[in-house]
Amino acid sequence: MRTTMPSKDVADPFSGITRFTLVFIIHFTPSSGVFL
């Protein structure tokens, strides 16, 4: 996942939210083993 286009984040905030959600889930579920 490369952030070559910072302007895309503004146009598509959903992408940023999805990434934040993934990190949030992984951070709150370390025992799940999702983060490999």
PDB file of N, CA, C, O and CB in Angstrom:
ATOM      1  N   MET A   1       0.845  -1.205   0.000  1.00  0.00           N
ATOM      2  CA  MET A   1       0.000   0.000   0.000  1.00  0.00           C
ATOM      3  C   MET A   1       0.877   1.250   0.000  1.00  0.00           C
ATOM      4  O   MET A   1       1.469   1.618   1.015  1.00  0.00           O
ATOM      5  CB  MET A   1      -0.955   0.008   1.232  1.00  0.00           C
ATOM      6  N   ARG A   2       0.942   1.877  -1.142  1.00  0.00           N
ATOM      7  CA  ARG A   2       1.779   3.074  -1.265  1.00  0.00           C
ATOM      8  C   ARG A   2       0.920   4.314  -1.350  1.00  0.00           C
ATOM      9  O   ARG A   2      -0.135   4.312  -1.984  1.00  0.00           O
ATOM     10  CB  ARG A   2       2.690   2.979  -2.493  1.00  0.00           C
ATOM     11  N   THR A   3       1.378   5.373  -0.707  1.00  0.00           N
ATOM     12  CA  THR A   3       0.620   6.633  -0.725  1.00  0.00           C
ATOM     13  C   THR A   3       1.311   7.616  -1.661  1.00  0.00           C
ATOM     14  O   THR A   3       1.814   8.655  -1.234  1.00  0.00           O
ATOM     15  CB  THR A   3       0.493   7.237   0.713  1.00  0.00           C
ATOM     16  N   THR A   4       1.325   7.270  -2.938  1.00  0.00           N
ATOM     17  CA  THR A   4       1.979   8.126  -3.928  1.00  0.00           C
ATOM     18  C   THR A   4       1.088   9.322  -4.251  1.00  0.00           C
ATOM     19  O   THR A   4       1.574  10.388  -4.628  1.00  0.00           O
ATOM     20  CB  THR A   4       2.303   7.330  -5.214  1.00  0.00           C
ATOM     21  N   MET A   5      -0.242   9.126  -4.096  1.00  0.00           N
ATOM     22  CA  MET A   5      -1.176  10.208  -4.394  1.00  0.00           C
ATOM     23  C   MET A   5      -1.896  10.638  -3.118  1.00  0.00           C
ATOM     24  O   MET A   5      -2.925  10.058  -2.768  1.00  0.00           O
ATOM     25  CB  MET A   5      -2.196   9.770  -5.474  1.00  0.00           C
ATOM     26  N   PRO A   6      -1.377  11.636  -2.424  1.00  0.00           N
ATOM     27  CA  PRO A   6      -2.001  12.120  -1.198  1.00  0.00           C
ATOM     28  C   PRO A   6      -3.354  12.779  -1.460  1.00  0.00           C
ATOM     29  O   PRO A   6      -4.215  12.832  -0.582  1.00  0.00           O
ATOM     30  CB  PRO A   6      -1.079  13.101  -0.501  1.00  0.00           C
ATOM     31  N   SER A   7      -3.522  13.273  -2.673  1.00  0.00           N
ATOM     32  CA  SER A   7      -4.778  13.937  -3.032  1.00  0.00           C
ATOM     33  C   SER A   7      -5.924  12.922  -3.117  1.00  0.00           C
ATOM     34  O   SER A   7      -7.092  13.267  -2.935  1.00  0.00           O
ATOM     35  CB  SER A   7      -4.626  14.686  -4.376  1.00  0.00           C
ATOM     36  N   LYS A   8      -5.565  11.668  -3.398  1.00  0.00           N
ATOM     37  CA  LYS A   8      -6.596  10.626  -3.509  1.00  0.00           C
ATOM     38  C   LYS A   8      -7.249  10.381  -2.150  1.00  0.00           C
ATOM     39  O   LYS A   8      -8.431  10.043  -2.075  1.00  0.00           O
ATOM     40  CB  LYS A   8      -5.986   9.307  -4.057  1.00  0.00           C
ATOM     41  N   ASP A   9      -6.471  10.554  -1.071  1.00  0.00           N
ATOM     42  CA  ASP A   9      -7.006  10.363   0.272  1.00  0.00           C
ATOM     43  C   ASP A   9      -8.159  11.316   0.531  1.00  0.00           C
ATOM     44  O   ASP A   9      -9.152  10.959   1.164  1.00  0.00           O
ATOM     45  CB  ASP A   9      -5.912  10.562   1.320  1.00  0.00           C
ATOM     46  N   VAL A  10      -8.009  12.538   0.029  1.00  0.00           N
ATOM     47  CA  VAL A  10      -9.053  13.548   0.224  1.00  0.00           C
ATOM     48  C   VAL A  10     -10.274  13.211  -0.622  1.00  0.00           C
ATOM     49  O   VAL A  10     -11.413  13.388  -0.190  1.00  0.00           O
ATOM     50  CB  VAL A  10      -8.528  14.957  -0.130  1.00  0.00           C
ATOM     51  N   ALA A  11     -10.021  12.724  -1.828  1.00  0.00           N
ATOM     52  CA  ALA A  11     -11.119  12.391  -2.736  1.00  0.00           C
ATOM     53  C   ALA A  11     -11.820  11.105  -2.281  1.00  0.00           C
ATOM     54  O   ALA A  11     -13.027  10.942  -2.461  1.00  0.00           O
ATOM     55  CB  ALA A  11     -10.594  12.234  -4.184  1.00  0.00           C
ATOM     56  N   ASP A  12     -11.047  10.210  -1.696  1.00  0.00           N
ATOM     57  CA  ASP A  12     -11.605   8.931  -1.242  1.00  0.00           C
ATOM     58  C   ASP A  12     -11.223   8.695   0.221  1.00  0.00           C
ATOM     59  O   ASP A  12     -10.285   7.951   0.507  1.00  0.00           O
ATOM     60  CB  ASP A  12     -11.101   7.755  -2.136  1.00  0.00           C
ATOM     61  N   PRO A  13     -11.946   9.326   1.140  1.00  0.00           N
ATOM     62  CA  PRO A  13     -11.633   9.179   2.573  1.00  0.00           C
ATOM     63  C   PRO A  13     -11.944   7.772   3.084  1.00  0.00           C
ATOM     64  O   PRO A  13     -11.428   7.354   4.121  1.00  0.00           O
ATOM     65  CB  PRO A  13     -12.420  10.209   3.393  1.00  0.00           C
ATOM     66  N   PHE A  14     -12.786   7.050   2.353  1.00  0.00           N
ATOM     67  CA  PHE A  14     -13.144   5.692   2.761  1.00  0.00           C
ATOM     68  C   PHE A  14     -11.911   4.803   2.838  1.00  0.00           C
ATOM     69  O   PHE A  14     -11.810   3.931   3.702  1.00  0.00           O
ATOM     70  CB  PHE A  14     -14.163   5.091   1.788  1.00  0.00           C
ATOM     71  N   SER A  15     -10.967   5.040   1.915  1.00  0.00           N
ATOM     72  CA  SER A  15      -9.743   4.239   1.892  1.00  0.00           C
ATOM     73  C   SER A  15      -8.979   4.420   3.198  1.00  0.00           C
ATOM     74  O   SER A  15      -8.476   3.458   3.777  1.00  0.00           O
ATOM     75  CB  SER A  15      -8.854   4.628   0.686  1.00  0.00           C
ATOM     76  N   GLY A  16      -8.901   5.660   3.648  1.00  0.00           N
ATOM     77  CA  GLY A  16      -8.197   5.941   4.895  1.00  0.00           C
ATOM     78  C   GLY A  16      -8.906   5.316   6.085  1.00  0.00           C
ATOM     79  O   GLY A  16      -8.270   4.806   7.008  1.00  0.00           O
ATOM     80  N   ILE A  17     -10.248   5.364   6.051  1.00  0.00           N
ATOM     81  CA  ILE A  17     -11.040   4.790   7.149  1.00  0.00           C
ATOM     82  C   ILE A  17     -10.843   3.281   7.192  1.00  0.00           C
ATOM     83  O   ILE A  17     -10.707   2.692   8.264  1.00  0.00           O
ATOM     84  CB  ILE A  17     -12.549   5.134   6.987  1.00  0.00           C
ATOM     85  N   THR A  18     -10.829   2.665   6.017  1.00  0.00           N
ATOM     86  CA  THR A  18     -10.661   1.209   5.957  1.00  0.00           C
ATOM     87  C   THR A  18      -9.314   0.805   6.533  1.00  0.00           C
ATOM     88  O   THR A  18      -9.209  -0.168   7.279  1.00  0.00           O
ATOM     89  CB  THR A  18     -10.790   0.704   4.508  1.00  0.00           C
ATOM     90  N   ARG A  19      -8.280   1.571   6.173  1.00  0.00           N
ATOM     91  CA  ARG A  19      -6.946   1.253   6.672  1.00  0.00           C
ATOM     92  C   ARG A  19      -6.894   1.438   8.181  1.00  0.00           C
ATOM     93  O   ARG A  19      -6.285   0.640   8.894  1.00  0.00           O
ATOM     94  CB  ARG A  19      -5.883   2.130   5.987  1.00  0.00           C
ATOM     95  N   PHE A  20      -7.537   2.495   8.661  1.00  0.00           N
ATOM     96  CA  PHE A  20      -7.555   2.761  10.098  1.00  0.00           C
ATOM     97  C   PHE A  20      -8.297   1.649  10.832  1.00  0.00           C
ATOM     98  O   PHE A  20      -7.888   1.221  11.912  1.00  0.00           O
ATOM     99  CB  PHE A  20      -8.209   4.125  10.390  1.00  0.00           C
ATOM    100  N   THR A  21      -9.398   1.185  10.228  1.00  0.00           N
ATOM    101  CA  THR A  21     -10.177   0.107  10.843  1.00  0.00           C
ATOM    102  C   THR A  21      -9.359  -1.167  10.919  1.00  0.00           C
ATOM    103  O   THR A  21      -9.391  -1.879  11.922  1.00  0.00           O
ATOM    104  CB  THR A  21     -11.471  -0.145  10.058  1.00  0.00           C
ATOM    105  N   LEU A  22      -8.621  -1.451   9.843  1.00  0.00           N
ATOM    106  CA  LEU A  22      -7.793  -2.664   9.819  1.00  0.00           C
ATOM    107  C   LEU A  22      -6.745  -2.612  10.922  1.00  0.00           C
ATOM    108  O   LEU A  22      -6.538  -3.590  11.640  1.00  0.00           O
ATOM    109  CB  LEU A  22      -7.110  -2.833   8.444  1.00  0.00           C
ATOM    110  N   VAL A  23      -6.084  -1.458  11.049  1.00  0.00           N
ATOM    111  CA  VAL A  23      -5.063  -1.293  12.083  1.00  0.00           C
ATOM    112  C   VAL A  23      -5.704  -1.390  13.461  1.00  0.00           C
ATOM    113  O   VAL A  23      -5.129  -1.962  14.388  1.00  0.00           O
ATOM    114  CB  VAL A  23      -4.327   0.060  11.922  1.00  0.00           C
ATOM    115  N   PHE A  24      -6.907  -0.822  13.585  1.00  0.00           N
ATOM    116  CA  PHE A  24      -7.609  -0.840  14.865  1.00  0.00           C
ATOM    117  C   PHE A  24      -7.941  -2.271  15.281  1.00  0.00           C
ATOM    118  O   PHE A  24      -7.748  -2.662  16.432  1.00  0.00           O
ATOM    119  CB  PHE A  24      -8.890   0.001  14.785  1.00  0.00           C
ATOM    120  N   ILE A  25      -8.448  -3.047  14.309  1.00  0.00           N
ATOM    121  CA  ILE A  25      -8.809  -4.440  14.592  1.00  0.00           C
ATOM    122  C   ILE A  25      -7.568  -5.251  14.944  1.00  0.00           C
ATOM    123  O   ILE A  25      -7.572  -6.034  15.894  1.00  0.00           O
ATOM    124  CB  ILE A  25      -9.533  -5.072  13.383  1.00  0.00           C
ATOM    125  N   ILE A  26      -6.500  -5.051  14.160  1.00  0.00           N
ATOM    126  CA  ILE A  26      -5.265  -5.804  14.396  1.00  0.00           C
ATOM    127  C   ILE A  26      -4.679  -5.442  15.761  1.00  0.00           C
ATOM    128  O   ILE A  26      -4.156  -6.298  16.473  1.00  0.00           O
ATOM    129  CB  ILE A  26      -4.231  -5.526  13.273  1.00  0.00           C
ATOM    130  N   HIS A  27      -4.776  -4.170  16.108  1.00  0.00           N
ATOM    131  CA  HIS A  27      -4.200  -3.711  17.380  1.00  0.00           C
ATOM    132  C   HIS A  27      -4.997  -4.248  18.568  1.00  0.00           C
ATOM    133  O   HIS A  27      -4.452  -4.514  19.639  1.00  0.00           O
ATOM    134  CB  HIS A  27      -4.157  -2.170  17.428  1.00  0.00           C
ATOM    135  N   PHE A  28      -6.308  -4.399  18.345  1.00  0.00           N
ATOM    136  CA  PHE A  28      -7.159  -4.868  19.434  1.00  0.00           C
ATOM    137  C   PHE A  28      -7.336  -6.377  19.423  1.00  0.00           C
ATOM    138  O   PHE A  28      -7.960  -6.942  20.321  1.00  0.00           O
ATOM    139  CB  PHE A  28      -8.509  -4.200  19.359  1.00  0.00           C
ATOM    140  N   THR A  29      -6.779  -7.036  18.393  1.00  0.00           N
ATOM    141  CA  THR A  29      -6.867  -8.497  18.333  1.00  0.00           C
ATOM    142  C   THR A  29      -5.507  -9.091  17.994  1.00  0.00           C
ATOM    143  O   THR A  29      -5.335  -9.677  16.925  1.00  0.00           O
ATOM    144  CB  THR A  29      -7.920  -8.940  17.293  1.00  0.00           C
ATOM    145  N   PRO A  30      -4.534  -8.945  18.901  1.00  0.00           N
ATOM    146  CA  PRO A  30      -3.196  -9.488  18.662  1.00  0.00           C
ATOM    147  C   PRO A  30      -3.181 -11.012  18.781  1.00  0.00           C
ATOM    148  O   PRO A  30      -2.370 -11.687  18.147  1.00  0.00           O
ATOM    149  CB  PRO A  30      -2.194  -8.878  19.646  1.00  0.00           C
ATOM    150  N   SER A  31      -4.077 -11.536  19.590  1.00  0.00           N
ATOM    151  CA  SER A  31      -4.121 -12.981  19.790  1.00  0.00           C
ATOM    152  C   SER A  31      -4.734 -13.676  18.578  1.00  0.00           C
ATOM    153  O   SER A  31      -4.555 -14.877  18.376  1.00  0.00           O
ATOM    154  CB  SER A  31      -4.916 -13.323  21.058  1.00  0.00           C
ATOM    155  N   SER A  32      -5.466 -12.893  17.769  1.00  0.00           N
ATOM    156  CA  SER A  32      -6.111 -13.472  16.594  1.00  0.00           C
ATOM    157  C   SER A  32      -5.072 -13.949  15.590  1.00  0.00           C
ATOM    158  O   SER A  32      -5.282 -14.937  14.887  1.00  0.00           O
ATOM    159  CB  SER A  32      -7.052 -12.454  15.938  1.00  0.00           C
ATOM    160  N   GLY A  33      -3.941 -13.235  15.529  1.00  0.00           N
ATOM    161  CA  GLY A  33      -2.871 -13.647  14.625  1.00  0.00           C
ATOM    162  C   GLY A  33      -3.101 -13.115  13.225  1.00  0.00           C
ATOM    163  O   GLY A  33      -2.604 -13.682  12.252  1.00  0.00           O
ATOM    164  N   VAL A  34      -3.866 -12.006  13.117  1.00  0.00           N
ATOM    165  CA  VAL A  34      -4.139 -11.444  11.796  1.00  0.00           C
ATOM    166  C   VAL A  34      -2.898 -10.749  11.267  1.00  0.00           C
ATOM    167  O   VAL A  34      -2.618 -10.769  10.068  1.00  0.00           O
ATOM    168  CB  VAL A  34      -5.326 -10.462  11.849  1.00  0.00           C
ATOM    169  N   PHE A  35      -2.156 -10.128  12.185  1.00  0.00           N
ATOM    170  CA  PHE A  35      -0.959  -9.393  11.788  1.00  0.00           C
ATOM    171  C   PHE A  35       0.215 -10.355  11.667  1.00  0.00           C
ATOM    172  O   PHE A  35       0.807 -10.757  12.669  1.00  0.00           O
ATOM    173  CB  PHE A  35      -0.640  -8.267  12.802  1.00  0.00           C
ATOM    174  N   LEU A  36       0.544 -10.718  10.435  1.00  0.00           N
ATOM    175  CA  LEU A  36       1.625 -11.688  10.223  1.00  0.00           C
ATOM    176  C   LEU A  36       2.852 -10.989   9.658  1.00  0.00           C
ATOM    177  O   LEU A  36       3.870 -11.635   9.410  1.00  0.00           O
ATOM    178  CB  LEU A  36       1.170 -12.821   9.275  1.00  0.00           C
TER     179      LEU A  36
END
